[in-house]
Amino acid sequence: MSPDLFKRKSGEAAQVISAEALQARGRSLVEAVEIGGSRLPADQVAVVEQLGRKVAERSGIAGNRTVVALAGATGSGKSSLFNALVGEPVSRIGARRPTTSRAAAAVWGEEPSGELLDWVGVGARHQVPPIAPDAEQLDGLVLLDLPDFDSRVSAHRVEADRVLKLSDVFVWVTDPQKYADAVLHDDYIRTMSAHAAVTVVVLNQIDRLTSEAARACIQDLEKLLAADGLNGVKVFATSAARGMGLSELRGVLSSVVGHRNAANQRLAADLRTEAAALRKHVGDREVDLSGRNEELTDALSKAAAVPVVVQAVDRDYRMRAGMHGGWPFTRWASRLRPAPLSRLGLDKVASQLTRSEGRIALGRSSLPPASPAALASVDLATRRLGERAAEGLPMPWADSVYDAANPAGDDLRDSLDQAVLGVPLRDRDPIWWSVFSVLQWLFAAVAIAGLLWLLMLAGLGAAQIQIDVPTWGWMPIPVLMLAGGLILGLLLAALSRFLARRGAARRAEKARRRLRAAVAEVGEHEVIAPVQEVLAQHRATREALDRAAH
């Protein structure tokens, strides 16, 4: 059975990544970065932007070639293995110290590879002839021999890292002496464990060991790979000097080339890696802020002087009711005092004002400024709302939530004042006001008529003119009219005050509900909506990262 590179963890075949799926993941990662913005680490965002360009460039290169990089430490026999696979001494090996200074490429097949190798940045290129061993099975392979990643020359290390970032498949070449090297495992294999689907591990120079020692070495290396996160990755034992294991390794490379999906697998792994790295800076859920926020509404109501306005509505109703149903002979005194709502500048509804009037309405209102205690209540309520919304979010997101939950003080106060001005505080006058007003004037007219009648009788009596006074029973009608008009007016005024108290309570409660609804809307718009916007951005970033990592 020929080995299949794309059979990995749990023995399942790796999922084939289509170009459309790859582009969708790339768009999701870019979307996450755009939405997350400054709340994601700037260095990782820069990596994602660079990765986006890499995905676009690699996907835009025509052809189905697969770039396989041989990477290893100094002395691992990487270049010798490269030459053995090619069948010719293509890669130059150092004379004094085995080292490769520049990447070299061997190309199988007639499909053009210039554009791809230009993009990878490899100048030394060798075309493998069609008569070479397994040339047909390896058609489409571009094999790279990289500089040593542990070279003492920094330029060699930089070049190896650069080419590795652009390769489709990694073949990590090690030897019995350096297979446990920390540089190989810590700096490369472990950091690229997400690329298991495009990773091959080769233990070269196996001819230096006995069969028993070779088995033990391979088992130990497989344990190290499992600890690095590469569970189920098979180690291929080779000897470039004696040709051991080369046919099996060629079979692996043939499987890679035949699959025609290594480039997408590599890029998808890159996207998963960066998405997973960014995912650590995003929470797993968002708090639901839907529903009533009574604490915030209570605090904003106090800051907007809603209790003062409700009391003014109560007094205003009573005062206006008294002007309709009160005793006409004392009603004039009420007209000398301004109505409570007029005193606060709330006798007009903001929606009924003209545009020019609306711009100066805030300046005309006489609402008392919020007390320090009321402002402290608002600060406490917004802080608690921010803490609840920021629960489970990383610090940059939590800071954005806190900022959104604490709008500028002047803007919030202006919005509250405008909301109060826009609430209708006076409804239609009750019918009984008109009825009581007519009756009061009728009783007053009867009392005045009785008084005038009595005055006329007194004047006639003084002039010694005697006339008969009509009576009702024993009560003279003029006296009955005067006393009856006054008594009935006073009783009606008392009934009016009773009804006014009940009506004022109802009107005040209705105004309180309207004012709280208006204040709650301000809280929703000025405090909750900005917080929900941050949470929505967090949700969109989280979901985009999950799609990119899928």
C-alpha positions in Angstrom: 0.0 0.0 0.0 1.5 3.3 -1.0 1.6 6.0 1.7 -0.8 8.9 1.4 0.4 12.2 2.8 -3.2 13.3 3.1 -4.1 10.6 5.6 -3.7 12.0 9.0 -5.2 12.1 12.4 -7.5 9.2 13.4 -6.7 7.6 10.0 -9.2 9.9 8.2 -8.3 11.5 4.9 -7.8 15.3 5.0 -10.5 17.3 3.5 -9.9 18.6 0.0 -9.8 22.4 0.0 -11.3 23.9 -3.1 -10.2 27.3 -4.4 -13.6 28.7 -3.6 -13.5 27.4 0.0 -10.0 28.8 0.4 -11.0 32.2 -0.8 -14.0 32.2 1.4 -11.8 31.5 4.4 -9.5 34.2 3.4 -12.3 36.7 3.1 -13.6 35.7 6.5 -10.2 36.3 8.1 -9.9 39.7 6.4 -13.4 40.5 7.5 -12.6 39.6 11.1 -9.5 41.9 11.0 -11.5 44.8 9.5 -14.3 44.5 12.1 -12.0 43.8 15.1 -9.8 46.7 14.2 -7.6 48.1 17.0 -9.1 45.6 19.4 -6.9 42.9 17.8 -3.1 42.8 18.2 -1.5 45.0 15.6 1.4 42.6 14.9 -1.0 39.7 14.2 -3.2 42.0 12.1 -0.1 42.8 10.0 0.6 39.1 9.6 -3.0 38.5 8.4 -2.8 41.3 5.9 0.4 39.8 4.5 -1.2 36.4 4.5 -4.1 37.8 2.5 -1.8 39.0 -0.1 0.0 35.6 -0.1 -3.2 33.7 -0.6 -4.2 36.0 -3.5 -0.8 35.7 -5.2 -0.4 31.9 -4.8 -4.0 31.3 -5.9 -3.4 33.6 -8.9 -0.4 31.6 -10.3 -1.5 29.4 -13.1 -0.8 25.7 -13.2 -1.1 22.8 -10.7 2.5 22.5 -9.5 3.3 21.6 -6.0 6.3 23.2 -4.2 7.9 20.8 -1.7 10.7 22.1 0.5 13.4 20.0 2.0 14.3 21.7 5.3 16.8 20.5 7.9 19.7 21.3 10.1 23.3 21.4 9.2 24.7 17.9 8.5 21.4 16.2 8.2 22.1 15.1 4.6 19.3 17.2 3.2 21.2 18.2 0.0 22.4 14.6 -0.5 18.8 13.4 -0.2 17.8 16.1 -2.7 20.4 15.0 -5.2 19.4 11.3 -4.7 15.7 12.1 -5.4 16.6 14.1 -8.5 19.1 11.5 -9.7 21.8 14.1 -10.3 24.2 16.2 -8.2 22.1 19.3 -8.6 22.5 20.8 -5.1 26.1 21.8 -4.2 27.3 20.4 -0.9 29.9 22.3 1.2 33.4 20.9 1.2 34.5 21.7 4.7 31.2 21.9 6.5 28.1 20.4 4.8 25.9 23.5 4.3 23.6 24.9 1.6 23.9 28.6 1.0 21.1 29.2 -1.5 17.8 27.4 -2.3 17.9 25.2 -5.4 14.9 23.9 -7.3 14.3 20.7 -9.2 11.3 20.7 -11.6 9.5 17.6 -12.9 7.2 17.8 -15.9 6.8 20.2 -18.8 4.3 22.5 -17.3 5.8 26.0 -17.0 7.1 26.8 -13.6 8.9 30.2 -14.1 6.1 32.3 -12.6 5.9 30.1 -9.5 9.6 30.0 -8.9 9.9 33.7 -9.5 7.2 34.2 -6.8 9.0 31.8 -4.4 12.3 33.6 -5.3 14.4 30.7 -6.3 16.9 31.3 -9.0 18.8 28.0 -9.3 16.5 25.7 -11.3 17.1 22.2 -12.7 14.7 20.6 -15.1 14.5 16.8 -14.4 14.6 14.9 -17.7 11.6 12.7 -18.6 13.8 9.6 -18.5 14.6 10.1 -14.8 13.3 7.5 -12.3 9.6 8.0 -11.5 9.5 11.1 -13.7 6.0 10.5 -14.8 4.7 9.9 -11.3 6.4 13.1 -10.0 5.1 15.2 -12.9 4.2 18.6 -11.4 6.6 18.5 -8.5 8.9 21.4 -7.7 11.4 20.2 -5.1 13.4 22.8 -3.2 16.7 22.3 -1.3 16.7 25.0 1.4 19.6 26.5 3.3 20.1 25.1 6.8 17.7 26.7 9.3 20.4 26.4 12.0 23.2 27.9 9.9 25.7 30.1 11.6 25.2 32.5 8.7 22.1 34.6 9.5 21.4 35.2 5.8 21.1 31.4 5.3 18.5 31.2 8.2 16.6 34.2 6.8 16.5 32.6 3.3 15.3 29.3 4.7 12.5 30.9 6.7 11.5 33.0 3.7 11.1 30.1 1.3 9.4 27.9 3.9 6.6 30.6 4.2 6.0 30.2 0.4 6.2 26.4 0.1 3.3 24.1 -0.2 4.7 21.0 1.6 7.4 20.6 4.2 9.8 17.7 4.4 11.7 18.0 7.6 15.0 16.1 7.2 16.8 15.1 10.4 19.4 12.5 11.4 20.0 10.2 14.3 22.2 12.7 16.0 19.9 15.8 15.7 16.4 14.4 15.6 15.6 15.7 19.1 17.2 19.1 18.4 15.3 22.0 20.1 15.5 24.3 17.1 13.8 21.8 14.9 11.0 21.0 17.3 10.5 24.3 19.1 11.0 26.8 16.3 9.6 24.9 13.4 7.6 21.7 13.8 5.7 22.7 16.9 4.9 26.2 15.6 3.6 24.6 12.4 1.7 21.7 13.9 -1.5 23.0 12.2 0.1 22.1 8.9 0.1 18.3 9.6 -1.7 17.6 6.3 1.3 19.0 4.4 4.1 17.7 6.6 6.6 14.9 6.0 9.3 13.9 8.5 12.4 12.0 7.2 15.0 10.4 9.4 18.0 10.3 7.1 21.4 8.6 7.5 19.6 5.5 8.9 22.4 3.4 7.6 24.5 4.5 10.5 22.2 2.6 12.9 21.5 -1.1 13.5 18.0 -2.3 12.8 17.1 -2.3 16.4 18.6 1.1 17.1 16.8 2.5 14.0 13.5 1.3 15.3 14.1 2.8 18.7 15.1 6.1 17.1 12.1 6.2 14.9 9.7 5.4 17.8 11.4 8.2 19.9 11.1 10.7 17.1 7.4 9.8 16.6 6.8 10.5 20.3 8.5 13.8 20.0 6.3 14.7 17.0 3.2 13.7 18.9 4.3 16.0 21.7 4.7 18.7 19.1 1.1 18.2 17.9 1.7 16.0 14.9 -0.2 12.9 16.0 -0.1 10.0 13.5 2.6 11.5 11.3 4.8 8.7 9.9 8.5 9.0 10.0 10.2 7.8 6.8 13.7 6.3 7.3 16.1 7.0 4.5 19.8 6.8 3.5 20.8 9.1 0.7 24.2 7.4 0.5 22.8 3.9 0.1 19.4 4.7 -1.5 17.5 3.2 1.4 13.8 4.4 1.7 14.0 6.6 -1.5 11.3 4.6 -3.3 8.9 5.0 -0.4 9.7 8.7 -0.1 9.1 9.1 -3.9 5.8 7.4 -3.4 4.9 10.0 -0.8 5.9 12.8 -3.1 4.0 11.2 -5.9 0.9 11.1 -3.7 1.3 14.8 -2.9 1.7 15.7 -6.6 -1.2 13.5 -7.7 -3.5 15.0 -5.1 -3.2 18.5 -6.6 -4.4 20.1 -3.4 -1.2 20.7 -1.4 -1.1 24.4 -2.1 -4.6 24.9 -0.9 -4.0 22.7 2.1 -1.0 24.8 3.1 -2.8 28.1 2.7 -5.8 26.8 4.6 -3.5 25.7 7.4 -2.0 29.2 7.4 -5.5 30.7 7.6 -6.4 28.3 10.4 -3.2 29.1 12.3 -3.7 32.9 12.1 -7.4 32.6 12.9 -6.7 30.5 15.9 -4.1 33.0 17.1 -6.5 35.9 16.7 -9.3 33.8 18.3 -7.5 34.0 21.6 -8.2 37.7 21.6 -11.9 37.2 21.2 -14.4 35.9 23.7 -16.6 32.8 23.3 -20.0 34.6 23.7 -21.7 37.9 24.1 -24.1 39.0 26.9 -27.7 39.5 25.8 -28.7 43.0 26.8 -32.3 42.7 25.5 -35.1 43.3 27.9 -35.7 46.1 30.4 -32.8 47.9 32.1 -34.6 49.4 35.1 -31.5 50.5 37.0 -30.3 52.6 34.1 -33.8 54.0 33.5 -34.2 54.9 37.2 -30.8 56.7 37.2 -31.5 58.6 34.0 -35.0 59.5 35.3 -33.4 61.1 38.4 -30.8 62.9 36.3 -33.6 64.2 33.9 -35.6 65.5 36.9 -38.5 63.3 36.1 -39.8 63.3 39.7 -39.8 67.1 39.7 -41.7 67.1 36.4 -44.2 64.5 37.7 -44.9 66.7 40.8 -45.3 69.7 38.5 -47.8 67.8 36.4 -49.8 66.9 39.6 -49.8 70.5 40.8 -50.5 71.9 37.3 -53.5 69.6 36.9 -54.9 70.7 40.3 -54.3 74.3 39.6 -56.0 74.2 36.2 -58.9 72.1 37.7 -59.3 74.8 40.4 -59.5 77.5 37.7 -62.5 75.6 36.2 -64.2 74.1 39.2 -63.0 76.4 42.0 -65.1 79.1 43.7 -65.3 82.0 41.2 -64.8 84.6 43.9 -61.4 83.3 44.8 -60.4 81.9 41.5 -58.6 85.2 40.5 -55.9 84.5 43.1 -54.7 81.4 41.1 -54.3 83.4 38.0 -51.6 85.5 39.7 -49.3 82.5 40.0 -47.7 80.9 36.9 -48.7 77.3 36.2 -46.1 74.8 37.5 -45.4 73.4 34.0 -45.0 76.9 32.6 -42.6 77.7 35.4 -40.4 74.8 34.2 -40.8 75.8 30.6 -42.7 72.6 29.8 -46.0 74.0 28.8 -45.2 73.3 25.1 -44.4 69.9 23.6 -41.1 69.9 21.8 -42.7 68.3 18.7 -45.1 71.2 18.5 -42.2 73.8 18.5 -40.9 75.3 15.3 -37.4 74.4 14.2 -36.0 77.7 15.5 -37.9 77.3 18.8 -36.6 73.8 19.1 -33.0 74.9 19.0 -33.5 77.3 21.9 -35.9 75.0 23.8 -33.2 73.7 26.0 -32.1 77.1 27.0 -35.7 78.1 27.8 -36.5 75.2 30.0 -36.0 75.7 33.7 -35.5 72.1 34.7 -33.2 71.9 37.7 -29.7 70.5 37.0 -29.0 67.0 38.0 -27.7 66.7 41.6 -24.4 65.1 42.3 -26.2 62.1 43.7 -28.2 61.7 40.5 -25.1 61.9 38.4 -23.4 59.4 40.6 -26.4 57.1 40.1 -26.0 57.4 36.3 -22.3 56.6 36.5 -23.0 53.6 38.7 -25.7 52.3 36.4 -23.7 52.7 33.2 -20.6 51.2 34.9 -22.7 48.1 36.0 -24.1 47.8 32.5 -20.7 48.0 31.0 -19.4 45.4 33.4 -22.2 43.1 32.6 -21.8 43.5 28.9 -18.0 43.1 29.1 -18.2 39.8 31.0 -16.0 37.2 29.4 -14.5 39.6 26.8 -10.8 40.2 26.4 -9.5 43.6 27.8 -9.5 45.6 24.5 -13.1 44.6 23.8 -14.1 45.2 27.4 -12.5 48.7 27.2 -14.6 49.4 24.1 -17.7 48.3 25.9 -16.9 50.6 28.9 -16.3 53.5 26.6 -19.6 52.9 24.7 -21.5 52.6 28.0 -20.3 56.0 29.1 -21.2 58.7 26.6 -20.1 62.2 26.9 -22.0 63.9 29.8 -23.2 66.9 27.9 -24.6 64.8 25.0 -26.5 62.6 27.4 -27.9 65.5 29.4 -29.0 67.3 26.2 -30.7 64.2 25.0 -32.5 63.7 28.3 -33.7 67.4 28.3 -34.9 67.0 24.8 -36.7 63.8 25.6 -38.5 65.5 28.5 -39.4 68.5 26.3 -40.9 66.1 23.8 -43.2 64.3 26.2 -46.9 65.6 26.1 -47.7 66.4 29.7 -51.2 67.9 29.2 -54.0 65.8 27.8 -57.4 66.9 26.8 -59.3 68.7 29.6 -61.8 66.5 31.4 -65.5 67.1 30.6 -66.3 67.7 34.2 -64.1 70.8 34.1 -66.5 72.5 31.7 -69.6 71.3 33.5 -68.3 72.5 36.9 -67.2 75.8 35.4 -70.8 76.4 34.0 -72.3 75.4 37.3 -70.0 77.6 39.3 -70.8 80.7 37.2 -74.5 79.8 37.4 -74.3 79.6 41.2 -72.3 82.8 41.3 -74.8 84.5 39.2 -77.7 83.4 41.5 -75.8 84.5 44.6 -75.0 87.9 43.0 -78.7 88.3 41.9 -79.8 87.5 45.4 -77.3 90.0 46.8 -78.4 92.7 44.4 -82.1 92.0 45.3 -81.4 92.3 49.0 -79.5 95.5 48.4 -82.4 96.9 46.4 -84.8 96.0 49.2 -82.5 97.6 51.7 -82.5 100.8 49.6 -86.3 100.8 49.3 -86.6 100.3 53.0 -84.4 103.3 53.7 -86.7 105.3 51.4 -89.7 104.2 53.4 -91.0 102.2 50.5 -92.5 98.9 51.5 -92.9 96.1 49.0 -93.7 92.4 49.6 -90.7 90.0 49.4 -91.5 86.6 47.9 -90.6 83.6 50.1 -90.1 80.0 49.7 -91.6 78.5 52.8 -90.4 80.8 55.5 -87.1 81.7 53.6 -87.1 85.0 51.6 -86.2 84.1 48.1 -83.4 86.8 47.8 -81.8 85.3 50.9 -82.3 81.8 49.6 -80.6 82.8 46.3 -77.6 84.5 48.0 -77.1 81.7 50.6 -77.9 78.9 48.2 -75.5 80.2 45.5 -72.7 80.7 47.9 -73.2 77.3 49.6 -73.6 75.4 46.4 -70.5 77.1 44.9 -68.4 76.1 48.0 -69.7 72.6 47.9 -69.0 72.3 44.2 -65.5 73.7 44.8 -64.9 71.1 47.5 -66.0 68.3 45.1 -63.8 69.8 42.4 -60.8 69.6 44.7 -61.6 66.0 45.5 -61.9 65.1 41.8 -58.8 67.1 41.0 -56.7 65.2 43.5 -57.7 61.9 41.9 -57.4 63.2 38.4 -54.0 64.7 39.2 -52.7 61.4 40.5 -53.8 59.6 37.3 -52.4 62.4 35.1 -49.1 62.4 37.0 -48.8 58.6 36.8 -49.5 58.7 33.0 -46.8 61.5 32.7 -44.4 59.4 34.7 -44.8 56.4 32.4 -44.4 58.6 29.4 -41.3 60.3 30.8 -39.8 57.0 31.8 -40.5 55.6 28.3 -38.8 58.7 26.8 -35.8 58.4 29.2 -35.6 54.7 28.5 -35.4 55.4 24.8 -32.6 57.8 25.4 -30.8 55.2 27.5 -31.4 52.7 24.6 -30.0 55.1 22.0 -27.2 56.7 23.9 -26.0 53.9 26.1 -27.3 50.4 25.3 -27.2 50.7 21.5 -23.5 51.7 21.4 -22.7 48.8 23.7 -24.8 46.4 21.5 -22.9 47.7 18.5 -19.6 46.7 20.1 -21.0 43.3 21.0 -22.3 42.9 17.5 -18.8 43.7 16.2 -17.4 41.2 18.6 -19.9 38.6 17.5 -19.1 39.2 13.8 -15.4 39.0 14.5 -15.8 35.8 16.4 -18.0 34.2 13.7 -15.6 35.3 10.9 -12.6 33.8 12.8 -14.5 30.5 13.3 -15.4 30.4 9.6 -11.7 31.0 8.7 -10.6 28.3 11.1 -13.2 25.8 9.9 
